[in-house]
């Protein structure tokens, strides 16, 4: 089969399409003929040499795919059949024509979604639902601040939070993206972080109140401002480190606000945890996709042999929604 490998840490040019042996499903695994794979920030970090795969995971990048069931290992308990249309959450291996994955990490498609578009869903749906709802316990009427409005995480998080009845504030780096976040994605408040101090702007536009929940992909660079932006009993959930790993935390401010800081990662979680998250996604997010409350957004698709161009486009930050590789 064809698969993408990282020749050395670096830019998009280090991604190489190679002919390699196809995977063989082990006990409890299913084999998927991949139709499309989603690009994620973790893939870029892996490409740059900052985010190696977890022990035992494929060195091929790619954390989510859509496709058809092509085979089974021994002991698969989930009731799948050959040819079933599915999506899968991976620890690696998605940029390839086939992948073997634990059956617990595989779901049938939500109703009304085509097989290519479906590749945009598993990673962001699992990340956003597990963090906003399962971890932060976001409630209707609360204010949530979502950084990175127009990326894959941001577009899903805005829609999911709105569907749960939250007031949504978000940040973006250009006026065009701010307009997109409000007019197209439905955010109540959108802040251009390049021109405004987002904690001050949030309070000014939110009746003097901060955020009950913050979903942050930036990390250290935003730590001080995020804590400033929290309301009393606020919950800051850090899921990315685009802005670095080490920052100064004002514990006094956390104490005064009775607030919490939590950091999570999806990729290294055990299979059972990923399976539990996907079951929640199937039960609570898929119905919202099926009835249109959440719309999967695909910015652009690229064939596998144009993976370098796909990463160049992803790195540019010009996309609204997901970037996909199509096999």
C-alpha positions as CSV (number, residue, x, y, z in Angstrom):
1,X,0.0,0.0,0.0
2,X,1.0,3.7,-0.2
3,X,1.7,5.5,3.0
4,X,3.3,8.8,4.1
5,X,6.5,8.8,6.2
6,X,8.5,11.6,7.7
7,X,12.1,11.4,6.4
8,X,13.4,13.8,9.0
9,X,12.0,16.6,11.2
10,X,11.2,19.7,9.2
11,X,8.7,21.4,6.9
12,X,6.1,19.9,4.5
13,X,8.9,18.8,2.2
14,X,10.0,16.0,4.5
15,X,6.8,14.1,3.9
16,X,7.4,11.2,1.5
17,X,4.9,8.8,0.0
18,X,6.3,5.2,0.0
19,X,5.2,1.7,-0.9
20,X,5.1,-0.4,2.2
21,X,3.6,-3.6,3.5
22,X,-0.1,-3.3,4.4
23,X,-1.0,-3.8,8.0
24,X,-2.5,-7.0,9.4
25,X,-5.2,-6.6,12.0
26,X,-4.2,-8.1,15.4
27,X,-6.6,-9.4,18.1
28,X,-9.5,-7.0,18.6
29,X,-8.6,-4.9,15.6
30,X,-10.4,-4.2,12.3
31,X,-8.7,-3.5,9.0
32,X,-10.0,-0.4,7.2
33,X,-9.6,0.5,3.5
34,X,-9.0,4.2,4.0
35,X,-11.0,6.7,1.8
36,X,-9.9,9.9,3.5
37,X,-7.7,11.1,6.4
38,X,-7.9,14.3,8.4
39,X,-5.0,16.6,9.0
40,X,-4.5,17.7,12.6
41,X,-2.1,20.0,14.5
42,X,-0.5,16.9,16.1
43,X,0.5,15.7,12.6
44,X,2.4,19.0,12.1
45,X,4.1,18.7,15.5
46,X,5.1,15.1,14.7
47,X,6.5,16.3,11.3
48,X,8.6,18.9,13.1
49,X,9.9,16.3,15.5
50,X,8.1,17.6,18.6
51,X,5.4,14.9,19.1
52,X,6.5,11.3,18.6
53,X,3.9,8.6,18.4
54,X,3.0,6.8,21.6
55,X,4.8,3.5,22.3
56,X,3.6,0.9,19.9
57,X,1.8,3.3,17.6
58,X,2.5,3.5,13.8
59,X,5.1,6.0,12.8
60,X,2.9,7.0,9.9
61,X,1.1,10.3,10.8
62,X,-2.6,10.6,10.8
63,X,-5.1,10.4,13.8
64,X,-8.4,10.0,12.0
65,X,-9.8,8.3,8.9
66,X,-12.9,7.3,7.1
67,X,-13.3,4.2,5.0
68,X,-14.7,0.7,4.7
69,X,-14.2,-2.4,6.9
70,X,-11.9,-4.7,4.9
71,X,-11.0,-7.4,7.5
72,X,-11.0,-8.5,11.1
73,X,-8.5,-9.7,13.7
74,X,-9.5,-12.4,16.2
75,X,-11.9,-11.6,19.0
76,X,-13.6,-8.5,17.5
77,X,-16.7,-8.0,19.6
78,X,-18.3,-5.0,17.9
79,X,-20.9,-6.0,15.3
80,X,-19.2,-4.8,12.1
81,X,-19.5,-6.4,8.7
82,X,-17.2,-6.3,5.7
83,X,-17.8,-3.1,3.7
84,X,-19.4,-1.1,6.5
85,X,-18.7,2.6,6.2
86,X,-16.9,3.8,9.3
87,X,-14.7,6.4,10.8
88,X,-11.8,5.7,13.2
89,X,-9.8,7.5,15.9
90,X,-6.1,6.5,15.7
91,X,-2.9,6.9,17.6
92,X,-1.2,7.0,14.2
93,X,-1.2,5.5,10.7
94,X,-4.0,7.5,9.0
95,X,-2.0,8.8,6.1
96,X,-2.2,5.4,4.3
97,X,-4.4,3.3,2.1
98,X,-5.1,0.9,4.9
99,X,-5.0,1.0,8.7
100,X,-5.5,-1.6,11.5
101,X,-7.3,-0.1,14.5
102,X,-8.9,-1.4,17.7
103,X,-12.6,-2.0,17.1
104,X,-13.4,0.2,20.1
105,X,-12.1,3.2,18.2
106,X,-14.3,2.7,15.2
107,X,-17.8,4.1,14.6
108,X,-20.3,3.9,11.8
109,X,-20.9,7.2,10.0
110,X,-23.5,9.6,11.3
111,X,-26.6,9.8,9.1
112,X,-26.4,12.1,6.0
113,X,-22.6,12.4,5.9
114,X,-20.7,11.2,2.9
115,X,-17.6,9.0,3.3
116,X,-15.0,11.7,2.4
117,X,-16.5,14.4,4.6
118,X,-16.8,11.9,7.5
119,X,-13.0,11.9,7.9
120,X,-13.3,15.4,9.3
121,X,-15.2,14.3,12.3
122,X,-13.7,11.7,14.6
123,X,-10.7,13.5,16.1
124,X,-12.3,16.9,16.5
125,X,-15.6,15.4,17.8
126,X,-13.9,13.3,20.3
127,X,-11.5,16.1,21.4
128,X,-14.2,18.7,21.7
129,X,-16.9,16.6,23.4
130,X,-14.5,14.9,25.9
131,X,-13.1,18.3,26.9
132,X,-16.1,20.7,26.8
133,X,-18.7,18.3,28.1
134,X,-17.0,15.3,29.9
135,X,-14.2,17.3,31.5
136,X,-15.3,20.9,31.8
137,X,-19.0,20.0,32.3
138,X,-20.1,23.0,30.2
139,X,-23.7,23.9,31.0
140,X,-26.5,25.7,29.1
141,X,-26.3,29.5,29.8
142,X,-22.5,29.4,30.6
143,X,-20.0,31.4,28.6
144,X,-17.3,29.4,26.9
145,X,-14.2,31.0,25.2
146,X,-12.8,29.0,22.3
147,X,-9.4,29.9,20.9
148,X,-8.7,29.3,17.2
149,X,-12.1,30.0,15.8
150,X,-11.7,28.7,12.3
151,X,-9.6,25.6,12.7
152,X,-11.0,22.1,12.9
153,X,-11.2,22.2,16.7
154,X,-12.7,25.7,16.8
155,X,-15.3,25.1,14.1
156,X,-16.6,22.0,15.9
157,X,-16.3,23.5,19.4
158,X,-18.3,26.6,18.5
159,X,-21.1,24.5,17.0
160,X,-21.2,22.0,19.8
161,X,-21.2,24.6,22.5
162,X,-24.1,26.5,20.8
163,X,-26.0,23.2,20.5
164,X,-25.7,22.8,24.2
165,X,-27.1,26.2,24.9
166,X,-23.8,28.0,25.9
167,X,-22.9,31.6,25.1
168,X,-19.9,31.3,22.8
169,X,-16.9,33.7,22.6
170,X,-14.0,33.0,20.4
171,X,-10.7,34.4,19.2
172,X,-9.2,34.7,15.7
173,X,-6.2,36.5,14.2
174,X,-7.8,38.5,11.4
175,X,-11.0,40.6,10.9
176,X,-12.1,38.2,8.2
177,X,-11.9,35.2,10.5
178,X,-13.7,37.2,13.2
179,X,-16.5,37.8,10.8
180,X,-16.5,34.2,9.8
181,X,-16.8,33.1,13.4
182,X,-19.8,35.2,14.0
183,X,-21.7,35.2,10.6
184,X,-20.9,31.6,9.5
185,X,-20.2,29.7,12.7
186,X,-22.6,31.4,15.0
187,X,-20.3,32.7,17.7
188,X,-21.9,35.4,20.0
189,X,-18.6,37.2,20.6
190,X,-15.5,37.1,18.3
191,X,-12.3,38.9,19.3
192,X,-9.3,39.7,17.0
193,X,-6.5,38.8,19.4
194,X,-4.0,40.6,17.2
195,X,-5.7,43.9,17.9
196,X,-7.4,43.5,21.3
197,X,-6.6,42.2,24.8
198,X,-9.0,39.2,24.8
199,X,-9.7,39.1,28.6
200,X,-10.7,42.8,28.6
201,X,-12.6,42.5,25.3
202,X,-14.5,39.5,26.6
203,X,-15.6,41.2,29.8
204,X,-16.6,44.3,27.9
205,X,-18.8,42.3,25.5
206,X,-20.1,39.9,28.1
207,X,-21.6,42.3,30.8
208,X,-18.4,42.4,32.8
209,X,-18.2,38.6,33.2
210,X,-15.4,36.3,32.2
211,X,-15.6,32.8,30.8
212,X,-16.9,29.8,32.7
213,X,-15.0,27.5,30.4
214,X,-12.0,28.2,28.2
215,X,-10.9,25.7,25.6
216,X,-7.2,26.5,24.7
217,X,-5.0,25.2,22.0
218,X,-2.2,27.7,22.5
219,X,-0.7,26.8,25.9
220,X,2.0,28.8,27.7
221,X,1.7,32.0,25.6
222,X,-2.0,32.4,26.7
223,X,-1.7,31.1,30.3
224,X,-1.7,34.4,32.1
225,X,-4.4,35.9,29.9
226,X,-6.6,32.8,30.1
227,X,-6.5,32.9,33.9
228,X,-7.4,36.6,33.8
229,X,-10.3,35.8,31.5
230,X,-11.8,33.1,33.7
231,X,-15.0,33.8,35.7
232,X,-15.4,32.6,39.3
233,X,-15.4,28.9,39.4
234,X,-14.1,28.9,35.8
235,X,-12.4,25.9,34.2
236,X,-9.5,26.3,31.8
237,X,-8.9,23.2,29.7
238,X,-5.6,23.2,27.8
239,X,-5.5,20.8,24.8
240,X,-2.6,22.2,22.7
241,X,0.8,23.8,23.0
242,X,1.2,25.9,19.9
243,X,2.4,28.8,22.1
244,X,4.9,26.8,24.2
245,X,5.0,24.5,27.2
246,X,6.1,26.7,30.1
247,X,4.4,29.7,31.6
248,X,3.9,31.5,34.9
249,X,0.7,30.6,36.7
250,X,-0.8,33.1,39.2
251,X,-2.1,30.7,41.9
252,X,-3.4,33.6,43.9
253,X,-5.8,34.6,41.1
254,X,-6.9,30.9,40.8
255,X,-7.6,30.8,44.5
256,X,-9.6,34.1,44.5
257,X,-11.7,32.8,41.6
258,X,-12.0,29.2,42.9
259,X,-10.9,28.3,39.4
260,X,-9.3,25.2,37.9
261,X,-6.7,24.5,35.2
262,X,-6.8,21.1,33.5
263,X,-4.6,19.7,30.7
264,X,-5.6,16.8,28.5
265,X,-4.4,14.8,25.5
266,X,-6.4,12.4,23.5
267,X,-3.8,10.5,21.5
268,X,-1.9,8.7,24.3
269,X,-5.1,7.6,26.1
270,X,-5.7,3.8,26.5
271,X,-8.0,2.1,24.0
272,X,-10.7,1.7,26.6
273,X,-10.8,5.4,27.3
274,X,-10.9,6.3,23.6
275,X,-13.7,3.7,23.2
276,X,-15.7,5.3,26.0
277,X,-15.3,8.7,24.5
278,X,-16.4,7.5,21.1
279,X,-19.5,5.9,22.5
280,X,-20.4,9.2,24.0
281,X,-19.8,10.9,20.7
282,X,-22.0,8.3,18.9
283,X,-24.8,8.9,21.4
284,X,-24.6,12.7,21.8
285,X,-22.8,14.2,18.8
286,X,-23.8,12.1,15.9
287,X,-27.5,13.0,16.3
288,X,-26.6,16.7,16.2
289,X,-24.7,16.0,12.9
290,X,-27.6,14.0,11.5
291,X,-30.1,16.8,12.2
292,X,-27.9,19.6,11.1
293,X,-27.2,21.3,14.4
294,X,-23.5,20.5,13.8
295,X,-22.2,20.7,10.2
296,X,-18.8,19.1,9.4
297,X,-16.7,21.7,7.6
298,X,-14.1,20.7,5.0
299,X,-11.9,23.5,3.7
300,X,-10.1,21.6,1.1
301,X,-9.1,18.0,0.0
302,X,-5.8,16.8,-1.5
303,X,-4.9,13.5,-3.0
304,X,-2.4,11.5,-1.0
305,X,0.5,12.2,-3.4
306,X,0.0,15.9,-2.7
307,X,0.5,15.5,1.0
308,X,3.3,18.2,0.9
309,X,0.9,20.7,-0.6
310,X,-1.8,19.7,2.0
311,X,0.6,20.5,4.8
312,X,1.7,23.8,3.3
313,X,-1.9,24.8,3.1
314,X,-2.6,23.7,6.6
315,X,0.5,25.5,7.9
316,X,-0.7,28.7,6.2
317,X,-3.7,28.9,8.6
318,X,-6.0,30.0,5.7
319,X,-8.5,27.2,6.1
320,X,-11.9,27.3,7.7
321,X,-12.6,23.8,9.0
322,X,-10.7,20.6,8.1
323,X,-8.1,19.7,5.5
324,X,-8.3,16.2,4.2
325,X,-6.2,13.7,2.3
326,X,-8.1,11.5,-0.2
327,X,-6.8,8.1,-1.1
